[in-house]
Amino acid sequence: MQTSKMLDRELLVVTCLRDREQFLVQAKSIHRYLNPSDITIVLNEIGDQQLNLKTWFYHNCIQYYINHNLNIMFPEDFNLSIGDGYIRQQLIKLLFFQHTEKKEYCILDSKNWLSKNINLSEFRNKSRIELDPRSMDLFQDFFIDVKILLKKNSVASGDKITPIETPYVIDSMNCKQLIKDNFKTIGNFIKWFSSFPRPSEFLLYDLYLQSVCHQELLSENHNISKIFWTVDGTITEKKWNSFLKDESIKIIGIHKTPWKKLTENQKTFCVKSLDLFEI
């Protein structure tokens, strides 16, 4: 089977039991719209919950990856036994460079659904945006510590960041260097990262790139995705359909919190509009 090996990219998805409903929609959308690719799915549960998720995945989802080169992994493959699944999934996204031979890997969360034909080469990080200090409230201690950590590398002012959301593309070598430059060992990095109640893998990665690579701010708009974060009247059929019709938007989705607040009819409408099918 020919995959995206020529692209030197791989798709990474980290999922858990809580996100099963949205993950199944994503699996169907991958089958419907993604060109044959190398895909790694990490089932981010431990103990009995891992067995439950694994059983569910092989019963409900495996058939949607028949056109792809699929690899299944678990937290123990990353030497992670941390009880907090939120922190585990962030660490997995940063430590995946150890398990891929690809130059880059593209990350999706379960909430990200493909809505049009797409190749991994089309995945782009969003253009950097002005940093609203209020948006950093959840990550305040982590943000301050990262700035101190990277100060020796002359970190940028931090007034612009790449939005902290998937889809997200990570350069494997840059991620490896981030840990080597600042923590020496992966064990040290895991201990430091997991000491925060609300760390952010993408915030750390983005500020590191700015400090070391002095990356120029993206001048063109690479926004190929739209995520609805709240249910405050924003998810209307008209607005949803407008994004589906927008040729530049190829990934669409709803954050897990508003998704749970939708009625069954609303969920059915959103999923049916993606023109997916069962296997």
N, C-alpha and C positions, 0 to 999 in steps of 0.2 A: 504494500500500500504506500503510495506517495503521500508524504505529509509536508509540514512546513519547515523541514530541516534546512532547505535552501535559505529560509528566512533567518535562520539562527535564532529562532524565538520559540518559546514554549508557553502554554497557558497553565496557570496555577489557580486552583479554586480551593479554598478552605471552608468547610461546612461543618454543621453540627446538627444534633437532633432537633433543636429548637427551630431551625431554619428549613426543615424538610419540605414544607409546602412550597416555599419560594424556590428552593433548590430544584425541585422536580420540574417546575416551569422552566428554569434555566437549562436543565438537561435537554428538554424538548426543543428549546430554542437553539441550542448548540447543534443538535441533530438537523434542525431545519435550515440554519443559516451559516454555520461556520464551515469554511473550507477544511478539508482533512488536515489535522494538526496533531502535534504532540501535546498531550494534556496530562497533568498530574492533579489528582484530587486527593486532598488530605482530609480524612474523616477525623475531625478534631474532638474526640471523646476518649475517655480512659475508663478502664474497668468494665463493669457490666454495660454501661451506656455505650461503650465502643462496640460491643457485640451487637447491641440492639440497632445501632446505626448501620453497621456493616451488613447485617441481615436485611434491613430495610432497603439499603442501597442496591444490593444484588438482586433483590426481588422486584424493585420498582424502576431502577434507573439505568442499569448496566447496558441495556439494549440501545440506549440513545447515543452510545459512543462507538457503535460498530464501524463507523467511517474514520475513526481516529486511533492514534497510537496512545492507549490509555495506561496510566500508571497510578496505582492506589497506594497511599502512604498513611502513616499514623503518627501521633505525637512522639512515640518512643523512637521512631526513626530519626528524630531530631534531639534525642536524649532529653525530652521534656516530660517531667512528671508534675509540673505546676498545676495546682488544683483549679486556678482561675482560667476558664476557657477563653475569656476575652484577651488576656495577656498571652496565652499560648498561641492563639491564632496570629497575633501580631509578630511574635517571635518567629513563627513558622514562615511568615512572609519575608522576613529579613534573612533567615538562615537557609532559605531554599537554594541559595547559590551553591551550597555544598553538594546538592543532589542533581544539578543540571549541568550539561556540557554546553548549553546554549549561551550565547553572548548576553541575551536579555530574556526576561520572563515577564509575561503580561498577567496581571492579577485581576480576578473578578471575585466579588462577593456573591452570595446566593441571591441578593436582591437585584443583581444585574442580569437583564434578559436581552438577548440579541433580537433585533426587530427587522433586520435586513441582511442580505448576503454580505459577509464580511470575511476578511483574511486577517491573520494576526499582524501582518505588516501595516495595517491601518490603525492599530491601537496607538494612541498618543496620550501623553499626560496633558492635562488642561493647562492653558496659559496661566502664568503666575498672576495672582490678584493681590490687591492691597490687603495687608493684614489688619484686621479689626481686633484690637487688644481684647475686646469683650469676648470674641470667639475663642480666645485662648484660656478662658477662665477654667475650663475643665482640665486643661493641661498645664496649669500655671507652674507648679513646682517642677514638672518635667521640662517645660520650655526654658525656665531659668537655668536649670542644671545643664541642659544641652548647650546653651549659649556660653556657659562657663567652660564646659568641656571642649568646645570648638574654638575658644578664644585664641588659643595659640596658633590656630590656622587662619586667623584673620577672617572670622565669619562675617558674612555680609550683614547689613543693618537689620535684616529680618523683616523689613517693612513690606516685602512681597513674598508670598509662598505659593507653591502649587497646592490647589485645593486638596484637603485630606480626605480623599474618597476614591473609590474604584470606579471605573477601570484605572489601573496604574501600571506603569512600565518601570521595571528596575533593571539596571545594568549589573550583571553578576559580579564583574570585577570591581566596580565601584563599591558594591555592598561588602565584598570581601575586604577591601582596603579600609572601609569605614571601621570595621571591627579591629583589624590589625593595627591601624594607626592609633586608635584611642583606647583599646581594651586588651590588646596583646593576644588574649585567648577568648574563645567562644564562651567558655565557662564564666569568665569575668564579665563578659557582656550580658549573659543571661541573668547573672546575679544582680548587676546594676539595673538592667531594664525592668526586671520584675519587682524591684523595690518600690516602684511608683504605683499609686492606685490607678492613675489614668495616663499611661504612656501613649505615644503615638509613633508607630513605625514610619509612616510617611513624612511626618514632620522632621524626625531625626534624619532620615535619608535626604530630604530636600535641603535642609540647612547644611548638611555635610557637603553636598554637591556645590552649594554656593561658597562654602568656605575653602574648598580645595580646588575645584574646577573653575571657580569664578564664572559660572555659567551666565551667559547673556540671557536676559529676559526674553521669552518667546514673543516675537512680534506678530505672529499670525495666530489666529484662533484655531485651536485644535480640539474644540469641544465636540466630540462625536457622541456624547452621552447626555442623558437627562435623567436625574433621579428626583423623585418627589419625596421630600423629607417630612412633610407634615400633612395632616388632613384638616385643612382650615378653609375648605371650599375651593382649593386649588386643583384637586383632581376631578375635573369635570370631563364629560365625554368629549366636549368640543376641544378642550386643551390637550387631552390625551391623544385624540385623533390628529391634532395639528402637529404633534411631535412625530407621530407615525408617518405622516405625509412629508415631513421635512427630510430631504435626501441626505442631509449632513448628519442627522441623528441616526445612529445604527445600534445604539445600546440604550435601553430604557428600563426603568424599574421604580420600585417603591420601597422605601426604608421599612424595616420590619415592624417598627412601632405603628406608623399609620396603616400598614397592611393589615394588622390585626384589628384595626378599627373599622375597616371596610365591611360592608354587608356582603353576603354571599353573591348577591346579584352584581354588585360592583366588581368583586373579584372575578367573577365569570366573564363580565364584559371586558376587563383588562386583558385577561388571558386569551379569550377567543379572538380579540382584535389582532393578536400576534400571528394568527393563521398557522397555529401549530397542529400537530396530529399525533395520535397514539401509535405505538408499535406493539 
